[in-house]
Amino acid sequence: MNLFVRLSTQWCVGGLGGFIGLRYESLSFMLKLYYSDLTIDETKELFEELQVMEFAALSVLNEDLKK
């Protein structure tokens, strides 16, 4: 959850104002800065958890576009 919050300013927004997803290029910096002690397997697990949160957030963030 902390990583998701730290990336909260890193959303990629499309031309019509819809959210596309997180900017993964920022993820590398955050991982080095805050999570450098993780193993490769732990990093993969953290990334997969981040993607689950990202997917859930996208449906909420883009809810108004469906109307």
C-alpha positions in Angstrom: 0.0 0.0 0.0 2.8 2.4 0.8 4.3 2.1 -2.7 0.8 2.7 -4.3 0.5 5.9 -2.2 4.0 7.0 -3.1 3.1 6.6 -6.8 -0.1 8.6 -6.5 1.2 11.5 -8.5 2.4 9.2 -11.3 -0.8 8.5 -13.2 -0.7 8.6 -17.0 -3.8 10.4 -18.3 -5.1 10.0 -21.9 -6.2 12.7 -24.3 -9.8 12.6 -23.3 -9.0 12.8 -19.6 -9.2 9.2 -18.7 -6.6 7.5 -16.5 -4.6 4.9 -18.4 -2.4 3.6 -15.6 0.7 4.3 -13.5 3.9 5.4 -15.0 6.1 2.4 -14.4 9.3 4.3 -15.2 8.7 6.0 -11.8 8.4 2.6 -10.1 12.1 1.8 -10.6 13.1 5.0 -8.8 10.8 4.3 -5.9 12.0 0.7 -5.6 15.6 1.8 -5.4 14.8 4.6 -2.9 12.5 2.8 -0.5 12.7 -0.9 -1.2 16.3 -1.6 -2.2 16.6 -4.5 0.4 14.0 -6.6 -1.3 14.9 -9.8 -3.1 13.9 -10.3 -6.8 11.0 -12.5 -5.7 9.8 -10.0 -3.1 10.0 -7.2 -5.7 8.0 -9.2 -8.2 5.3 -9.9 -5.5 5.2 -6.2 -4.6 4.8 -5.3 -8.3 2.0 -7.8 -8.8 0.2 -6.4 -5.7 0.7 -2.9 -7.1 -0.9 -3.9 -10.4 -4.0 -5.3 -8.5 -4.4 -2.0 -6.7 -3.8 -0.1 -10.0 -6.5 -2.1 -11.8 -9.0 -1.5 -9.0 -8.3 2.2 -8.9 -8.6 2.6 -12.7 -12.2 1.5 -12.6 -13.0 4.0 -9.9 -11.0 6.8 -11.4 -12.6 6.4 -14.8 -16.1 5.8 -13.5 -17.4 9.2 -14.8 -16.2 8.5 -18.3 -18.7 5.6 -18.5 -21.7 7.9 -18.1 
